[in-house]
Amino acid sequence: MSWINSILNWWKNLFSSEKNKSEPVKEATPAVEISRTPGLNCPECGTRMVVSIQNLVNLEPLNCPTCGLELTVDVEHSQSALESLRKLQNGLEEASKVRKDAKV
C-alpha cells in the first residue's frame, strides 16, 4: 500500500496551495557578442574575407584581398535571407541602445 500513498501524496502536492511560492529569479540580459572576424573564406584561394551584416544588407560586393575575386549577393534568390539579416541588424541595434541606456 505504500506505493498508493506515494501516488496520493504526489497528487496532493501537485495541486496543493501550500507550495512554496518563490519570487522569480531575475536574470541579467546576456551580452550579445559578435564575432571578431565575421565573414567567409574565399572560394578561390581560401583567404578570410571580412563581411558584416550591414555589408550584405546594403548589397555591397565582397572582394578578396588576395586573389581579387568579387562576390555579390544574388538578390533574386536571397530575399528571405536579406530580410532576416535586416531584422537581425535592427534587433542588434535595438539591443545595443537598450544596453547603453541601462548603463546610464
Residue, then its C-alpha position, 0 to 999 in steps of 0.5 A: m500500500s505504500w506505493i498508493n500513498s506515494i501516488l496520493n501524496w504526489w497528487k496532493n502536492l501537485f495541486s496543493s496551495e501550500k507550495n512554496k511560492s518563490e519570487p522569480v529569479k531575475e536574470a541579467t540580459p546576456a551580452v550579445e557578442i559578435s564575432r571578431t572576424p565575421g565573414l567567409n573564406c574565399p572560394e578561390c584561394g581560401t583567404r578570410m574575407v571580412v563581411s558584416i551584416q550591414n555589408l550584405v544588407n546594403l548589397e555591397p560586393l565582397n572582394c578578396p584581398t588576395c586573389g581579387l575575386e568579387l562576390t555579390v549577393d544574388v538578390e533574386h534568390s536571397q530575399s528571405a535571407l536579406e530580410s532576416l539579416r535586416k531584422l537581425q541588424n535592427g534587433l542588434e541595434e535595438a539591443s545595443k541602445v537598450r544596453k547603453d541606456a541601462k548603463v546610464 
